[in-house]
Each structure stands twice: as structure tokens, then as C-alpha cells.
Amino acid sequence: MSATEYFPQKIFIEKESLNFPLTRRVLKNAGRIPVEVIADSRHLMEKTKSARDEIGEGKTCLLLALQRGKFIKPCPCTPYYLGCNYFIINLDLNCPLDCSYCILQQYLANPVITAHVNIEDLWTELEIFLGRKRKRVVRIGTGELADSLALDHLTENSSDLISHFRGKRNAILELKTKTINIKNILKTEPAQNVVIAWSLNSERIADEEEKGAPPVEQRINAARKVSERGFWIAFHFDPIVRYPGWESDYEDVIRKLLRTVDPDRISWVSLGSFRFVPTMKAIISARSPRTKLIYDEFIKGNDGKMRYFRPLRLELYKKVVGFFKKWGGRKIRLYLCMESDEIWQDVMGWVPRGKVSLEAYLASPLGSSRME
């Protein structure tokens, strides 16, 4: 994948998905990429899983299929730690980027990049869902099981999503990406309840561990353009990684970020330290043999994931929070992703009263900062 646009080597279309408008749109935007219509996707899955590197093989093709389950589900937040009541839209699955630490390598049974084309069913499901949640403001996004914009030059889903969410009083849509694929965003009228978010890291981690993703500086510049277009923006520093010199590297990125974009246009910033389920270690080691991520001082947390020892996590978070304060981000709403009440108290100086409280803190456009 180039830093801007991904194109598969081949597109597979389930026969039942052939006549959907989104299928026709993808084929038009894909140009001369070979296409094969298949009765169902099971053979494709089996063939992909038989490859030496099934994850890498799955990134070479794009499957257009129907979403036969629910589009909208609660974010699979880790147990025993504070969640934020986030919901996800499973419109696409898998990612053409190849970050060494990506949980999707272990989490998804289907390794093939998949775009669900029955988007009309999403609109119906969404109306019912938001109707049931009308007494609260729901944060919902597409960037958990896929990159929200990695396929956008093919699907143009961002424009449809923004248009559909525009004006909805009880919903905030977040589109989360590591790409600079913002062409359709810039052509779309902004909506005040839509947030375009970027995953950021130190330049060293981005260069060594985020294969296929554009450099951090390009992501920050893309965020500036989107913000100047009139959209709210957000950032996710997750995973924050320890290594010799990490402090100066992360401070440099935060300084560049806050000098490039208007801090008043940042809706929120999440912070999360590197963590992984034990079975991920073998996958990361096999697919990224040069990485040093998995060789540090880890302990198994209450959720079964390997995490940095508590003193190390506290140091990471406190220093990153301090960098935001130092470089002009004092009013930005920061939050910790998948951390305990104790870590919240030690780092932030306060603890949300459960996930509903954290949801309200992040969702309210008038919410005041707790960093003072």
C-alpha cells in the first residue's frame, strides 16, 4: 500500500452482493483490477488461511460481501478496566496497513479485507439503535475492526456516513485512521457531530512498527487540513511504547501536533500503553522478527493481557500528560484507554464515575477539562 491509497491485487464479490450500489461504486473506483464473482466466501477463506502468512495474504485481496449480522455492536472493551461506552460500526473488516502490534492479527477469524456492501441495512439499524439511546449522546465509530479511511477512495463511505449522521442530536461519529486518505472528507460539508481522528505514535515506532502507514508528520498535516475544513479532530496515542529515548520522541510529536493544529478543535485524545494477549507474542515474533516491542518488563493484567508493570505505565502516562500541558494542550480532554481506577487517579487526579460518566465527559462539546 502506498502512503495514500490501497488497491488490492484482486476483488472477490459474493454473488449475493453483486447488484448493490456500493459494489458498483467500488468496481468503478477500482479501475482494471481483476474481479471474480464467487458463490460464497468460504473457499476464499480456506485458501487464504492455508498460506504461509495468512494475514499478509489476506491483505492482497478485497472481498465485497453482505453483513449478515449486526452492523452496530458495543466496543469489545477489556474487562476489569474502565470503559467509555463506545460503540462500533462493523462496515469494513481488516486493514491493508500492517502494524506489527495490530490486535486484528489475532482477533479476527477472517483474514481477508472485507467491505460490507449492504450499507442501506446499516441506516435502518442505526435509526432503531439511536432511537433506543435518545436520552444520551452516543459515541460511535468505524475504526475498531478496520481503518476508517483506508478503503475510502474505493467505497466513499465517509461521505455517506457524514451525511447520514449530520444533525443527529444524540450521536457523535468518529472516523479513525492512520492514513492521509482525506480526499472525500475535504469534499464533504462538515458536520459538528463528526470527529475525524488519527492514531499517532513516535516517529521511530511509526517507522519501525507501522508498515504501510504514512509518516506521523503527514498524518498531523492531514489533520490540520481536515480541521481547517471545519471538522472536529481527535488523536489516539495507543500504543505508547517504551524504548531508550521514548520521552524525547513522544514530546517531539506532541509539540509538532500542538504547533500544527488548533488545540481548540481537538475533541479528545486517548492514551493507551502497549498491551497484548499472550498468544499475540508468537504472531508478532513470526511476522515481525526484528521488533523489540514484546521484550520488556510485562505482567499479566486482570484481563489476561500482558501490560507494562504499573510503575512503568504510570511513568508513560504522567510524562505524556505533562507534554500536553507543556505545549499548550491543557484544555484538551485526555482519557486513558482500558486502564484501572487507580491508574486514572494517579495520572489524571480524578476518576470517572463509571463508563457512563466517561461517555458524557467525552461526548459533551461543552465539557470542561479536568487537567487544570
C-alpha positions in Angstrom: 0.0 0.0 0.0 1.2 3.5 -0.8 1.0 6.2 1.8 -2.2 7.4 0.2 -4.2 4.7 -1.4 -4.5 0.9 -1.3 -5.5 -1.2 -4.2 -5.9 -5.0 -4.0 -4.5 -7.4 -6.4 -7.9 -8.9 -7.0 -11.5 -8.2 -5.9 -13.8 -11.1 -5.0 -17.6 -10.5 -5.0 -20.1 -12.8 -3.3 -22.8 -13.5 -5.8 -25.5 -12.1 -3.4 -23.6 -8.8 -3.2 -23.3 -8.2 -7.0 -26.1 -5.8 -7.6 -25.7 -3.4 -4.6 -24.9 0.3 -5.3 -21.8 0.2 -3.2 -20.5 -2.8 -5.2 -20.9 -0.9 -8.4 -19.2 2.2 -6.8 -16.1 0.1 -5.7 -15.8 -1.5 -9.1 -15.9 1.9 -10.8 -13.3 3.3 -8.5 -11.1 0.2 -8.7 -10.4 0.6 -12.4 -8.9 -2.5 -14.1 -8.3 -4.7 -11.0 -9.3 -8.3 -11.8 -12.7 -9.3 -10.4 -14.1 -12.8 -9.6 -17.7 -13.5 -8.6 -17.9 -16.3 -6.1 -20.9 -18.3 -4.7 -19.8 -17.7 -1.1 -16.5 -16.8 0.6 -15.8 -20.0 2.5 -13.4 -21.3 -0.1 -11.6 -18.0 -0.3 -11.2 -18.0 3.5 -9.8 -21.6 3.5 -7.4 -20.8 0.7 -6.2 -17.6 2.4 -5.7 -19.4 5.7 -3.6 -22.1 4.1 -1.0 -19.5 3.0 2.3 -19.4 4.9 1.4 -15.9 6.0 -2.4 -15.8 6.0 -2.6 -12.3 7.4 -0.3 -10.9 4.7 -2.2 -13.0 2.0 -5.5 -11.6 3.2 -4.3 -8.0 2.5 -3.7 -8.8 -1.2 -7.4 -9.1 -2.0 -10.7 -7.3 -1.3 -13.9 -9.2 -0.6 -17.3 -7.5 -1.2 -19.9 -9.3 0.9 -23.0 -8.8 2.9 -23.1 -8.0 6.6 -25.3 -10.8 7.8 -25.0 -10.0 11.5 -25.5 -6.7 13.2 -23.6 -3.7 12.0 -23.6 -2.0 15.4 -22.0 -3.6 18.5 -20.6 -2.4 21.8 -16.8 -1.9 21.6 -15.2 -5.1 22.9 -13.6 -3.2 25.8 -11.3 -5.3 28.1 -13.0 -6.5 31.3 -11.9 -5.2 34.8 -10.9 -1.8 33.4 -12.7 1.4 32.9 -14.5 1.6 29.5 -16.1 4.6 27.8 -19.4 3.2 26.4 -18.1 3.3 22.9 -20.0 1.6 20.0 -18.5 0.3 16.7 -20.0 0.1 13.2 -18.6 -3.1 11.5 -18.8 -1.7 8.0 -15.3 -2.9 6.9 -13.1 -5.7 8.4 -9.3 -5.9 8.4 -6.8 -3.3 7.3 -4.3 -3.0 4.4 -1.8 -1.5 6.8 0.5 -4.0 8.5 1.3 -2.7 12.0 3.4 -5.2 13.9 1.3 -4.8 17.1 -2.2 -4.9 15.5 -4.7 -7.0 17.5 -6.6 -7.9 14.3 -3.8 -10.4 13.5 -5.2 -12.5 16.4 -8.8 -11.2 16.9 -10.5 -11.8 13.6 -11.2 -15.2 12.2 -11.4 -13.8 8.7 -8.0 -12.6 7.4 -9.4 -11.1 4.1 -10.0 -7.4 3.8 -13.8 -7.2 3.6 -16.2 -4.4 2.7 -19.8 -4.9 3.5 -21.9 -3.5 0.7 -25.4 -3.6 2.2 -25.0 -0.2 3.7 -28.7 0.5 3.4 -29.3 -2.0 6.1 -26.9 0.0 8.3 -29.1 3.1 8.0 -32.2 1.1 9.2 -30.3 -0.5 12.1 -28.8 2.9 13.1 -32.2 4.6 13.3 -33.5 1.9 15.6 -30.3 2.0 17.7 -30.3 5.7 18.1 -34.0 5.7 18.9 -33.3 3.4 21.8 -30.5 5.7 23.0 -32.3 9.0 22.6 -31.8 10.1 26.2 -28.0 10.1 25.9 -25.3 11.1 23.4 -23.7 8.0 21.9 -20.1 7.9 20.6 -19.8 5.5 17.7 -17.1 4.8 15.2 -15.9 2.6 12.4 -12.2 2.4 13.3 -12.0 -0.6 15.6 -12.0 -3.6 13.3 -10.7 -1.7 10.3 -9.1 1.6 9.4 -12.0 4.1 8.8 -10.4 5.7 5.7 -8.0 3.1 4.2 -10.6 2.0 1.7 -12.4 5.3 1.3 -11.1 6.1 -2.2 -12.9 2.9 -3.3 -16.0 2.9 -1.1 -16.5 6.6 -0.5 -18.2 5.5 2.7 -17.0 8.6 4.7 -19.2 10.9 2.7 -22.3 8.8 3.2 -21.6 8.3 6.9 -21.0 12.0 7.5 -24.2 13.0 5.6 -26.2 10.4 7.4 -25.0 11.5 10.9 -25.3 15.2 10.2 -27.8 16.8 12.5 -28.4 13.8 14.7 -28.6 15.2 18.2 -27.7 12.1 20.2 -24.8 10.7 18.2 -21.2 11.6 17.6 -19.5 9.7 14.8 -15.7 9.1 14.9 -13.8 8.1 11.8 -10.3 6.8 13.0 -7.4 6.4 10.7 -3.6 6.1 10.3 -3.8 7.2 6.6 -3.9 10.6 4.8 -6.7 9.4 2.6 -8.8 12.6 3.2 -9.9 13.5 -0.3 -13.5 12.6 0.2 -13.5 14.2 3.7 -12.4 17.5 2.2 -15.1 17.4 -0.4 -17.8 16.8 2.2 -19.7 19.5 4.1 -18.5 19.3 7.8 -20.9 18.2 10.5 -20.5 19.3 14.0 -21.1 15.9 15.4 -18.5 14.2 13.3 -14.9 13.7 14.5 -12.0 12.7 12.2 -9.3 11.0 14.4 -5.8 9.9 13.8 -3.7 7.3 15.5 -0.3 8.7 16.3 2.9 7.4 17.7 6.5 8.5 18.0 8.2 8.8 14.6 10.5 5.8 15.5 7.6 3.5 16.3 5.7 4.7 13.2 8.8 4.0 11.0 9.7 0.6 12.5 6.3 -0.9 13.5 3.6 0.7 11.3 4.3 -0.8 7.9 2.4 0.9 5.1 1.3 3.9 7.2 2.3 7.4 6.2 4.8 9.3 8.4 3.5 10.9 11.6 4.1 14.4 10.2 1.9 13.7 7.2 -0.9 12.5 9.4 -0.7 15.7 11.5 -0.8 17.8 8.4 -3.8 15.8 7.1 -5.5 16.6 10.5 -4.7 20.3 10.1 -6.4 20.3 6.6 -9.5 18.5 7.9 -9.7 20.8 10.9 -9.4 23.9 8.7 -12.2 22.4 6.6 -14.4 22.7 9.7 -14.4 19.2 11.2 -13.6 18.4 14.8 -10.4 16.2 15.1 -9.1 13.8 17.7 -6.0 11.7 18.3 -5.1 8.4 19.8 -1.7 7.7 21.2 -2.1 4.0 21.5 0.0 2.0 22.0 2.6 4.2 23.7 5.8 2.2 23.7 8.8 2.2 26.0 12.3 2.2 24.5 15.5 4.2 25.1 14.7 7.8 24.2 11.0 7.4 24.1 10.4 10.5 26.3 12.0 13.0 23.8 10.4 11.2 20.8 6.9 11.5 22.1 7.4 15.0 23.3 8.6 16.0 19.9 5.4 14.5 18.3 3.1 16.3 20.8 5.0 19.6 20.3 4.6 19.3 16.5 1.0 18.3 16.8 0.0 21.3 19.0 2.0 23.7 16.9 0.3 22.5 13.7 -3.3 22.1 14.6 -5.6 24.3 16.7 -5.9 22.7 20.1 -9.4 24.2 20.4 -10.6 22.0 17.5 -9.4 18.7 19.2 -12.3 16.9 20.7 -10.3 14.3 22.7 -7.0 12.5 22.9 -6.8 8.9 24.2 -3.7 7.4 25.8 -3.0 3.7 26.0 0.2 1.8 26.8 1.3 -1.2 24.7 -0.5 -4.4 25.8 -1.2 -7.7 24.1 -2.9 -11.0 24.8 -0.2 -13.7 25.4 -1.0 -15.6 22.1 -0.1 -12.4 20.2 3.6 -12.7 21.2 4.2 -15.7 18.8 2.3 -13.9 15.9 4.2 -10.7 16.4 7.5 -12.5 16.6 6.9 -14.6 13.5 5.6 -11.7 11.3 7.9 -9.0 12.6 11.1 -10.8 13.7 13.0 -7.6 14.1 10.6 -6.0 16.5 11.6 -5.4 20.1 8.2 -4.5 21.3 7.4 -7.7 23.1 10.7 -7.9 25.0 10.2 -5.6 28.0 9.0 -5.8 31.6 5.4 -7.1 31.3 3.0 -8.6 33.8 -0.4 -10.2 33.1 -3.2 -7.8 34.0 -6.6 -8.6 35.4 -7.9 -9.0 31.8 -5.3 -11.6 30.9 -3.3 -9.1 28.7 0.4 -8.5 29.1 1.0 -5.0 30.3 3.9 -2.9 31.4 4.5 -3.1 35.2 2.4 -0.4 36.9 5.3 2.0 37.7 6.3 1.9 34.1 2.8 2.6 32.9 2.5 5.5 35.4 5.7 7.0 34.1 4.5 6.7 30.5 1.2 8.4 31.2 2.4 11.1 33.5 5.1 12.2 31.1 2.8 12.3 28.1 0.1 14.2 30.0 2.9 16.6 31.1 3.9 17.1 27.4 0.4 18.1 26.5 0.3 20.7 29.3 3.7 22.0 28.4 3.0 22.6 24.8 -0.5 24.2 25.0 -2.9 21.2 25.3 -4.0 22.0 28.9 -7.7 22.2 27.9 -7.8 19.1 25.7 -9.9 16.3 27.1 -7.5 13.4 27.7 -8.6 10.0 28.7 -7.0 6.6 29.4 -7.9 3.6 27.3 -8.5 0.4 29.2 -7.0 1.4 32.5 -8.0 0.9 36.1 -9.5 3.5 38.5 -6.2 3.5 40.4 -4.2 4.5 37.3 -6.7 7.2 36.5 -6.4 8.7 39.9 -2.6 8.6 39.9 -2.3 10.1 36.4 -5.3 12.3 35.9 -6.1 13.2 39.5 -9.7 12.1 39.2 -11.7 9.0 38.3 -14.9 8.9 36.1 -17.9 7.5 37.9 -18.1 4.6 35.6 -18.3 4.3 31.8 -21.5 6.4 31.6 -19.7 9.3 33.3 -16.7 8.9 31.0 -19.0 8.8 28.0 -20.7 12.1 29.0 -17.3 13.7 29.6 -16.1 12.9 26.1 -19.4 13.4 24.3 -20.3 16.8 25.6 -19.0 19.6 23.3 -19.1 21.9 26.3 -17.3 19.6 28.7 -14.6 21.3 30.7 -11.2 19.9 31.1 -10.1 18.1 34.3 -6.4 18.8 33.6 -6.4 22.2 35.5 
